[in-house]
């Protein structure tokens, strides 16, 4: 083996141990400083919120264009064991719900198949589409917010 290659092979482990340049170069943690957790904490907080919501009932109060909550009641109930159910305004529905990788996933939604008059079918189709797009849940005072892309659905507590 040539001496230059041998020297390079011997230097590689030493170079690997050197600090890297970049955003964290030279930065040291301050004693007692809080370190922000990465993705698992967000996932854990979503899972904790799902556990807290088990057994609660909600009604859609806003965030679905063209929906009049007084004319077409849309509901959501958090059951035990990672399930949701409710009324889409026309049909009863159910779906799995779970938290992983910092987000929430709902679906697939299964529903009865009766037809309804007026805008109920469209409201229901929009609601089911929004549920499938939900990425995050958030409690805000008494409201429950479902974040679905740029859309935020606002739900209020409801009687079972």
PyMOL commands that set and color helices and strands:
alter all, ss='L'
color gray80, all
select helices_A, chain A and resi 3-16+39-53+120-133
alter helices_A, ss='H'
color red, helices_A
select strands_A, chain A and resi 57-62+75-78+83-87+92-100+103-106+110-111+136-140+143-148+151-157
alter strands_A, ss='S'
color yellow, strands_A
deselect
rebuild
show_as cartoon
